[in-house]
Structure formats: structure tokens, C-alpha cells
Amino acid sequence: MLKKLTLAVCAASTLAFSGLAVSEPFKSPIGEFDVSMTATLASDYIWRGQSQTAGHGAIQGSLDVAHESGLYAGIWASNVDDLAFPGNKSGADIEVDYYIGYGHSFTDDISADISLAKYTYPEANGWNGYEVIPTISAYGFTLGYKYGVETGVHPSYTWVAYEYELPYEIGISASYGLTDQKAGGKDYNDWSVGLSKTFVGLGFSLTYTDTNISGETCEATYGDSDYCDSNVTLAVSKSF
């Protein structure tokens, strides 16, 4: 049960390798908890197909706590680049996300989850936001929806993903997503395919990502078309 909850926590986090965290269960007067931590080094921080670090490396970490009832909470953080935001020069250097949620497994192959995530940028006023995130997973497929809780503006993200374990415990994954910007923003699609493997206590992943954002649109939004180029990201993760 708690193992499945740990996987549900991963759906709420943007950290690619949080699923490799080793949980440490402990009992309490109100039931059993799992606590897990993960640290990741990545060649880039990709969010919905776009670089959040201007194509540079990222240091990321998470702390998750899950209760046997299905409730969980966590925090995730990463460095970001201030140019990776519309309008440029937001002053953001760090992203810190907080989330709470509930996950339930109907069978070994079918589960559902709902969470509330808060995205914060401590050094950039006005960049905080919330999303409500329901997901349902069945036989390796996941269908998810992120609804932005904004006053008068409700941007959304819908995605479908698939994960499968190949021989030699090599994981393969693929995803396709649609960003609906609302408020006159440019909608776009992103997609990815990746491989992952745990070796000598470390998690390794190699992921290709791309979008259908044109170079002209990216240049007008970010001042640099490189933010929306296709990307191959290498990440190494360690659980504690």
C-alpha cells in the first residue's frame, strides 16, 4: 500500500526520478507513515517540453511523507533561470513546490490520485500559483489533468503517459501533453520518450523532449528560441 502511495506522490511532483526514492516506514499512534527523500542532478530542467534553466544543469531535491490511509504531502525544489518565464527578468532563481494529496489503489494495476500543488518562486514576486491535479492510472497508462487556480484565468495541462519495464529492469516511458494557456496565450503540445535504469544505488535516466512551439513564438516570448528546442536530458538520482 505505502509503495503505491509513494508512486502516487511522484505524480504530484515534477521531479523525474522521485519514483526511485527509497521509503522508510515507521509506526505512530495514528498509523504507519513512509518518509522518502531524493536528490537529483540533471543536465536540464524540462517543464512541459521547455527548459527552465536556459539549457543549463539543475540540482533538485524532494521530501515526501505518505500515510497508510492514502494521504501524503511533500516538498520539491530546483534551481531555475529567470529568463525561462514570459516577460523575462522575473528575478526567479529557485522554484519550491509544495503539495498535498490522496491516492487510492483499486487493484494492483488500477489507481487514482488527486492533489493540490503550490508553485513558488521566493525571489520573484507574483509568480506563485496553484494547481489541482487529478490522475488515474491503469496497466502502465496514466491520464492526468492540471487545473490552474488563478483569479479569472485557469490555465490547464492535460497529458497521457505510459511506462513499461523492459528486460534487465530497464524502464521505458513516453508522454504527450497539451498546454491550454487561456487569457490569449499560445496553446502548444509537448511530447517525450525516455529510458531509465537503477545501477549501483543510483537512478539514471535519458529523456528526449520536444514541443510544437515555433522558433518565432519562442523568440517573441522568451527572447531566445533555444528555450523551446528539442532536448535530450540526462539525470542521475540518489535516494536517502
Buried (B, 14 or more C-beta within 10 A) or exposed (E): BBEBBBBBBBBBBBBBBBBBBEBEEEEEEEEBBBBBBBBBBBBBBBBBBBBBBBBEBBEBBBBBBBBBBBBBBBBBBBBBBBBBBEEEEBEBEEBBBBBBBBBBBEEEEEBBBBBBBBBBBBEBEEBEBBBBBBBBBEEEEBEBBBBBBEEEEBBBBBBEBBBEEEEEEEBEBBBBBBBBBBEEEEEBBBBBBBBBBBEEEBBBBBBBBBBEBEEEBBBEBBEBBBBBBEBEBEBBBBBE
